[in-house]
Amino acid sequence: MKLYRFEPVGLDLFDRKAYMPIPGDLVYKTQPYGTPRNGTMGMAYVADAETDEFRGLVLLASLVPAKKRKET
């Protein structure tokens, strides 16, 4: 699974929702059943990388590729 660091830009900064990831959170793209494919209109659905909790729809520009953390 590819991980991303959430760094909000554009509407993700201007129109923040309570359920959205916090800046700096590690997330991964998810595809809920029956929803438009990720990448449509420059947006993607994401979930928290640590808790697997669904975090909503964000701009692709807000997702910065992140390296996996080493497990200790």
C-alpha positions, 0 to 999 in steps of 0.5 A, a space after each residue: 500500500 502506498 502511503 501519502 502525507 496529507 499537506 492541504 492545499 486549495 479547498 482542503 485549506 479553505 473548506 476544512 471539515 472535522 473528519 479530514 486528516 490533520 496536516 502531516 497525517 499519513 494516509 492511503 487512497 481507498 476506493 469506497 464501493 459505488 463512488 467515482 474512481 480516485 483521480 476523477 476531478 483531481 480528488 481521491 478518497 483517503 483513510 488513516 494509515 494507522 487506524 484504517 479510519 475513512 477520512 473523506 475526499 481530498 485533493 490529489 495535490 494535498 497528497 505528498 508521497 511518503 516513505 513507509 516507517 520502519 517497524 521496531 
